Amino acid sequence: MTVKDISEALNLKVCSGHNGLDNEVTGGYTSDLLSDVMGNAPAGAVWITLQTHINTIAVASLKDLAAIILVKGLEPDANTADKSNEENIPILSTELQAFEISGRLYNLINKK
C-alpha cells in the first residue's frame, strides 16, 4: 500500500511532498513527542501527529517514515512544506483527531 492509496482511502489532503506519494507504507505510529518517534517508530510507518514544525521532517527522514499525517486540520508552515518537498516525505492533513485517524489507518492497513 502506498501513501497515495492511504490518502485517497482516508480522504486526506496532500499538503506537500507530492513526489513521495509512491512511498510504501508498512504501518503507522501516533505520537507528538519527537524523541518517542525517534526511539520507536518503525521504518515505512505513517506518523500521526499535531506537530507542524520543520523538525518533524528531520525525524521522519532519520526514521525513513513514509509520510506524516497532521490532525485537527493542521497544515505545515512554508519552511516545513519546502523541506517535505526536498525530502520526498508527504505531509497529509485531516480534520479528524489523532484517535480517530489512527483507528482508520489501522483498519485500512490491516484489512483482511
PyMOL commands that place a pseudoatom at each C-alpha (Angstrom):
pseudoatom trace, name=CA, resn=MET, resi=1, chain=A, elem=C, hetatm=0, pos=[0.000, 0.000, 0.000]
pseudoatom trace, name=CA, resn=THR, resi=2, chain=A, elem=C, hetatm=0, pos=[1.319, 3.447, -0.885]
pseudoatom trace, name=CA, resn=VAL, resi=3, chain=A, elem=C, hetatm=0, pos=[0.885, 6.871, 0.689]
pseudoatom trace, name=CA, resn=LYS, resi=4, chain=A, elem=C, hetatm=0, pos=[-1.321, 7.777, -2.287]
pseudoatom trace, name=CA, resn=ASP, resi=5, chain=A, elem=C, hetatm=0, pos=[-3.566, 4.758, -1.597]
pseudoatom trace, name=CA, resn=ILE, resi=6, chain=A, elem=C, hetatm=0, pos=[-3.945, 5.813, 2.029]
pseudoatom trace, name=CA, resn=SER, resi=7, chain=A, elem=C, hetatm=0, pos=[-4.515, 9.441, 1.120]
pseudoatom trace, name=CA, resn=GLU, resi=8, chain=A, elem=C, hetatm=0, pos=[-7.329, 8.527, -1.235]
pseudoatom trace, name=CA, resn=ALA, resi=9, chain=A, elem=C, hetatm=0, pos=[-8.928, 5.900, 1.018]
pseudoatom trace, name=CA, resn=LEU, resi=10, chain=A, elem=C, hetatm=0, pos=[-8.928, 8.162, 4.083]
pseudoatom trace, name=CA, resn=ASN, resi=11, chain=A, elem=C, hetatm=0, pos=[-9.758, 11.369, 2.196]
pseudoatom trace, name=CA, resn=LEU, resi=12, chain=A, elem=C, hetatm=0, pos=[-6.586, 13.150, 3.330]
pseudoatom trace, name=CA, resn=LYS, resi=13, chain=A, elem=C, hetatm=0, pos=[-5.377, 16.473, 1.957]
pseudoatom trace, name=CA, resn=VAL, resi=14, chain=A, elem=C, hetatm=0, pos=[-1.877, 16.332, 0.462]
pseudoatom trace, name=CA, resn=CYS, resi=15, chain=A, elem=C, hetatm=0, pos=[-0.138, 19.481, 1.725]
pseudoatom trace, name=CA, resn=SER, resi=16, chain=A, elem=C, hetatm=0, pos=[3.367, 18.824, 0.404]
pseudoatom trace, name=CA, resn=GLY, resi=17, chain=A, elem=C, hetatm=0, pos=[5.832, 16.129, -0.601]
pseudoatom trace, name=CA, resn=HIS, resi=18, chain=A, elem=C, hetatm=0, pos=[3.866, 15.029, -3.671]
pseudoatom trace, name=CA, resn=ASN, resi=19, chain=A, elem=C, hetatm=0, pos=[6.908, 13.202, -5.095]
pseudoatom trace, name=CA, resn=GLY, resi=20, chain=A, elem=C, hetatm=0, pos=[6.753, 10.791, -2.143]
pseudoatom trace, name=CA, resn=LEU, resi=21, chain=A, elem=C, hetatm=0, pos=[3.184, 9.632, -2.726]
pseudoatom trace, name=CA, resn=ASP, resi=22, chain=A, elem=C, hetatm=0, pos=[4.501, 6.317, -4.041]
pseudoatom trace, name=CA, resn=ASN, resi=23, chain=A, elem=C, hetatm=0, pos=[6.323, 5.615, -0.757]
pseudoatom trace, name=CA, resn=GLU, resi=24, chain=A, elem=C, hetatm=0, pos=[5.385, 2.185, 0.592]
pseudoatom trace, name=CA, resn=VAL, resi=25, chain=A, elem=C, hetatm=0, pos=[3.508, 2.136, 3.895]
pseudoatom trace, name=CA, resn=THR, resi=26, chain=A, elem=C, hetatm=0, pos=[4.136, -0.715, 6.308]
pseudoatom trace, name=CA, resn=GLY, resi=27, chain=A, elem=C, hetatm=0, pos=[2.323, 0.597, 9.378]
pseudoatom trace, name=CA, resn=GLY, resi=28, chain=A, elem=C, hetatm=0, pos=[1.554, 3.620, 11.475]
pseudoatom trace, name=CA, resn=TYR, resi=29, chain=A, elem=C, hetatm=0, pos=[2.785, 5.403, 14.576]
pseudoatom trace, name=CA, resn=THR, resi=30, chain=A, elem=C, hetatm=0, pos=[0.929, 8.015, 16.636]
pseudoatom trace, name=CA, resn=SER, resi=31, chain=A, elem=C, hetatm=0, pos=[2.866, 10.358, 18.901]
pseudoatom trace, name=CA, resn=ASP, resi=32, chain=A, elem=C, hetatm=0, pos=[3.508, 14.046, 19.483]
pseudoatom trace, name=CA, resn=LEU, resi=33, chain=A, elem=C, hetatm=0, pos=[6.913, 13.535, 21.114]
pseudoatom trace, name=CA, resn=LEU, resi=34, chain=A, elem=C, hetatm=0, pos=[9.807, 13.690, 18.671]
pseudoatom trace, name=CA, resn=SER, resi=35, chain=A, elem=C, hetatm=0, pos=[12.023, 11.637, 20.965]
pseudoatom trace, name=CA, resn=ASP, resi=36, chain=A, elem=C, hetatm=0, pos=[9.379, 8.905, 21.178]
pseudoatom trace, name=CA, resn=VAL, resi=37, chain=A, elem=C, hetatm=0, pos=[9.109, 8.730, 17.392]
pseudoatom trace, name=CA, resn=MET, resi=38, chain=A, elem=C, hetatm=0, pos=[12.910, 8.663, 17.037]
pseudoatom trace, name=CA, resn=GLY, resi=39, chain=A, elem=C, hetatm=0, pos=[13.138, 5.802, 19.510]
pseudoatom trace, name=CA, resn=ASN, resi=40, chain=A, elem=C, hetatm=0, pos=[10.159, 3.713, 18.484]
pseudoatom trace, name=CA, resn=ALA, resi=41, chain=A, elem=C, hetatm=0, pos=[8.606, 4.416, 15.072]
pseudoatom trace, name=CA, resn=PRO, resi=42, chain=A, elem=C, hetatm=0, pos=[9.370, 1.692, 12.527]
pseudoatom trace, name=CA, resn=ALA, resi=43, chain=A, elem=C, hetatm=0, pos=[10.667, 2.484, 9.041]
pseudoatom trace, name=CA, resn=GLY, resi=44, chain=A, elem=C, hetatm=0, pos=[7.874, 2.726, 6.495]
pseudoatom trace, name=CA, resn=ALA, resi=45, chain=A, elem=C, hetatm=0, pos=[5.310, 3.925, 9.037]
pseudoatom trace, name=CA, resn=VAL, resi=46, chain=A, elem=C, hetatm=0, pos=[2.949, 6.843, 8.614]
pseudoatom trace, name=CA, resn=TRP, resi=47, chain=A, elem=C, hetatm=0, pos=[3.418, 9.212, 11.558]
pseudoatom trace, name=CA, resn=ILE, resi=48, chain=A, elem=C, hetatm=0, pos=[0.249, 10.764, 13.002]
pseudoatom trace, name=CA, resn=THR, resi=49, chain=A, elem=C, hetatm=0, pos=[0.870, 13.963, 14.987]
pseudoatom trace, name=CA, resn=LEU, resi=50, chain=A, elem=C, hetatm=0, pos=[-0.177, 17.524, 15.689]
pseudoatom trace, name=CA, resn=GLN, resi=51, chain=A, elem=C, hetatm=0, pos=[3.412, 18.771, 15.386]
pseudoatom trace, name=CA, resn=THR, resi=52, chain=A, elem=C, hetatm=0, pos=[3.770, 21.051, 12.343]
pseudoatom trace, name=CA, resn=HIS, resi=53, chain=A, elem=C, hetatm=0, pos=[7.325, 22.389, 12.657]
pseudoatom trace, name=CA, resn=ILE, resi=54, chain=A, elem=C, hetatm=0, pos=[10.333, 21.589, 10.463]
pseudoatom trace, name=CA, resn=ASN, resi=55, chain=A, elem=C, hetatm=0, pos=[11.885, 19.184, 12.988]
pseudoatom trace, name=CA, resn=THR, resi=56, chain=A, elem=C, hetatm=0, pos=[9.199, 16.645, 12.095]
pseudoatom trace, name=CA, resn=ILE, resi=57, chain=A, elem=C, hetatm=0, pos=[10.779, 16.275, 8.662]
pseudoatom trace, name=CA, resn=ALA, resi=58, chain=A, elem=C, hetatm=0, pos=[14.204, 15.666, 10.199]
pseudoatom trace, name=CA, resn=VAL, resi=59, chain=A, elem=C, hetatm=0, pos=[12.762, 12.898, 12.389]
pseudoatom trace, name=CA, resn=ALA, resi=60, chain=A, elem=C, hetatm=0, pos=[10.739, 11.389, 9.530]
pseudoatom trace, name=CA, resn=SER, resi=61, chain=A, elem=C, hetatm=0, pos=[13.836, 11.367, 7.329]
pseudoatom trace, name=CA, resn=LEU, resi=62, chain=A, elem=C, hetatm=0, pos=[16.018, 9.866, 10.064]
pseudoatom trace, name=CA, resn=LYS, resi=63, chain=A, elem=C, hetatm=0, pos=[13.490, 7.064, 10.660]
pseudoatom trace, name=CA, resn=ASP, resi=64, chain=A, elem=C, hetatm=0, pos=[12.704, 6.550, 6.954]
pseudoatom trace, name=CA, resn=LEU, resi=65, chain=A, elem=C, hetatm=0, pos=[8.992, 7.169, 7.543]
pseudoatom trace, name=CA, resn=ALA, resi=66, chain=A, elem=C, hetatm=0, pos=[6.606, 7.010, 4.592]
pseudoatom trace, name=CA, resn=ALA, resi=67, chain=A, elem=C, hetatm=0, pos=[4.581, 10.144, 5.428]
pseudoatom trace, name=CA, resn=ILE, resi=68, chain=A, elem=C, hetatm=0, pos=[3.239, 12.414, 8.155]
pseudoatom trace, name=CA, resn=ILE, resi=69, chain=A, elem=C, hetatm=0, pos=[-0.461, 12.948, 8.868]
pseudoatom trace, name=CA, resn=LEU, resi=70, chain=A, elem=C, hetatm=0, pos=[-1.355, 16.164, 10.683]
pseudoatom trace, name=CA, resn=VAL, resi=71, chain=A, elem=C, hetatm=0, pos=[-4.561, 16.063, 12.722]
pseudoatom trace, name=CA, resn=LYS, resi=72, chain=A, elem=C, hetatm=0, pos=[-7.292, 18.596, 13.566]
pseudoatom trace, name=CA, resn=GLY, resi=73, chain=A, elem=C, hetatm=0, pos=[-6.965, 20.382, 10.201]
pseudoatom trace, name=CA, resn=LEU, resi=74, chain=A, elem=C, hetatm=0, pos=[-3.390, 21.471, 10.902]
pseudoatom trace, name=CA, resn=GLU, resi=75, chain=A, elem=C, hetatm=0, pos=[-1.077, 22.202, 7.982]
pseudoatom trace, name=CA, resn=PRO, resi=76, chain=A, elem=C, hetatm=0, pos=[2.681, 22.732, 7.749]
pseudoatom trace, name=CA, resn=ASP, resi=77, chain=A, elem=C, hetatm=0, pos=[4.227, 26.171, 7.562]
pseudoatom trace, name=CA, resn=ALA, resi=78, chain=A, elem=C, hetatm=0, pos=[6.068, 27.157, 4.374]
pseudoatom trace, name=CA, resn=ASN, resi=79, chain=A, elem=C, hetatm=0, pos=[9.526, 26.080, 5.619]
pseudoatom trace, name=CA, resn=THR, resi=80, chain=A, elem=C, hetatm=0, pos=[8.247, 22.669, 6.705]
pseudoatom trace, name=CA, resn=ALA, resi=81, chain=A, elem=C, hetatm=0, pos=[6.408, 22.161, 3.415]
pseudoatom trace, name=CA, resn=ASP, resi=82, chain=A, elem=C, hetatm=0, pos=[9.551, 23.105, 1.461]
pseudoatom trace, name=CA, resn=LYS, resi=83, chain=A, elem=C, hetatm=0, pos=[11.646, 20.606, 3.434]
pseudoatom trace, name=CA, resn=SER, resi=84, chain=A, elem=C, hetatm=0, pos=[8.963, 17.954, 2.928]
pseudoatom trace, name=CA, resn=ASN, resi=85, chain=A, elem=C, hetatm=0, pos=[9.228, 18.533, -0.815]
pseudoatom trace, name=CA, resn=GLU, resi=86, chain=A, elem=C, hetatm=0, pos=[13.041, 18.271, -0.702]
pseudoatom trace, name=CA, resn=GLU, resi=87, chain=A, elem=C, hetatm=0, pos=[12.958, 15.019, 1.296]
pseudoatom trace, name=CA, resn=ASN, resi=88, chain=A, elem=C, hetatm=0, pos=[10.018, 13.471, -0.626]
pseudoatom trace, name=CA, resn=ILE, resi=89, chain=A, elem=C, hetatm=0, pos=[8.144, 12.908, 2.618]
pseudoatom trace, name=CA, resn=PRO, resi=90, chain=A, elem=C, hetatm=0, pos=[4.463, 13.707, 2.112]
pseudoatom trace, name=CA, resn=ILE, resi=91, chain=A, elem=C, hetatm=0, pos=[2.646, 15.754, 4.708]
pseudoatom trace, name=CA, resn=LEU, resi=92, chain=A, elem=C, hetatm=0, pos=[-1.062, 14.964, 4.737]
pseudoatom trace, name=CA, resn=SER, resi=93, chain=A, elem=C, hetatm=0, pos=[-3.807, 16.645, 6.730]
pseudoatom trace, name=CA, resn=THR, resi=94, chain=A, elem=C, hetatm=0, pos=[-7.135, 15.543, 8.202]
pseudoatom trace, name=CA, resn=GLU, resi=95, chain=A, elem=C, hetatm=0, pos=[-9.829, 17.294, 10.225]
pseudoatom trace, name=CA, resn=LEU, resi=96, chain=A, elem=C, hetatm=0, pos=[-10.028, 14.205, 12.448]
pseudoatom trace, name=CA, resn=GLN, resi=97, chain=A, elem=C, hetatm=0, pos=[-8.492, 13.809, 15.903]
pseudoatom trace, name=CA, resn=ALA, resi=98, chain=A, elem=C, hetatm=0, pos=[-5.450, 11.539, 16.324]
pseudoatom trace, name=CA, resn=PHE, resi=99, chain=A, elem=C, hetatm=0, pos=[-7.533, 8.791, 17.952]
pseudoatom trace, name=CA, resn=GLU, resi=100, chain=A, elem=C, hetatm=0, pos=[-9.962, 8.534, 15.037]
pseudoatom trace, name=CA, resn=ILE, resi=101, chain=A, elem=C, hetatm=0, pos=[-7.457, 8.720, 12.165]
pseudoatom trace, name=CA, resn=SER, resi=102, chain=A, elem=C, hetatm=0, pos=[-5.211, 6.213, 13.950]
pseudoatom trace, name=CA, resn=GLY, resi=103, chain=A, elem=C, hetatm=0, pos=[-8.071, 3.721, 14.074]
pseudoatom trace, name=CA, resn=ARG, resi=104, chain=A, elem=C, hetatm=0, pos=[-8.995, 4.293, 10.453]
pseudoatom trace, name=CA, resn=LEU, resi=105, chain=A, elem=C, hetatm=0, pos=[-5.380, 3.890, 9.328]
pseudoatom trace, name=CA, resn=TYR, resi=106, chain=A, elem=C, hetatm=0, pos=[-5.023, 0.708, 11.384]
pseudoatom trace, name=CA, resn=ASN, resi=107, chain=A, elem=C, hetatm=0, pos=[-8.176, -0.771, 9.862]
pseudoatom trace, name=CA, resn=LEU, resi=108, chain=A, elem=C, hetatm=0, pos=[-7.101, 0.163, 6.328]
pseudoatom trace, name=CA, resn=ILE, resi=109, chain=A, elem=C, hetatm=0, pos=[-3.624, -1.346, 6.674]
pseudoatom trace, name=CA, resn=ASN, resi=110, chain=A, elem=C, hetatm=0, pos=[-4.870, -4.495, 8.401]
pseudoatom trace, name=CA, resn=LYS, resi=111, chain=A, elem=C, hetatm=0, pos=[-7.809, -5.266, 6.073]
pseudoatom trace, name=CA, resn=LYS, resi=112, chain=A, elem=C, hetatm=0, pos=[-8.165, -8.946, 5.510]
for i in range(1, 112): cmd.bond("trace and resi %d" % i, "trace and resi %d" % (i + 1))
show_as sticks, trace
zoom trace
